[in-house]
């Protein structure tokens, strides 16, 4: 007796059988993976779908169709945070404002208690000299800002006929040094007229307010030299160097504004 074998269906026969089942509604065609859906076969044992990238699956159970859609990308807006160094510098300058506010309070208190003394001593001021010295300091604020603009262009040195941050900061340092020298000359003139720190309340108020400001200006000059030295030392001018130039300019603008207020109080108001 000859052995019998089951007939193995060929690929054409299997395809015909598949088409027959689909025509009768017993089989649903699987969709190709798409963006944002689940990939075929990615489901847990308990039936919950699992994430597999961004894919789409349409599968059937007993002739039914189940479609699962999952968005794996959440739209999170990008937030541009302020530079922490710049914010810290502004907060610190806020404390400096309170310091000079205390000095102004001392000045006005002593002035209110000694009006005749103030009339006599303020007449000894050289208003023209003080005005020129003030204009020099104000001009240095513009040159410092020009250096910041160069830093924002990522231009530390002179290029294409335009000054870089280093050149502008050198000029700022020169103007600030002239202001400090002028203030020292004015102190010498006052001492020659007998006005010292301990001579009377006016001398104490004048030297205390202008002296602390002069110290801040001198510290600003040191800061400019340190920044210039850093720019020479680094090989690549990056965002960190730009931030350094910006925060130094914040400080310099602050001391300029304080001096303008001092100039009005001491030399203009009568």
Helices and strands as residue ranges (DSSP letters): H 11-23, E 57-61, E 64-68, H 84-113, H 115-122, H 127-152, H 165-192, H 201-233, H 239-263, I 264-268
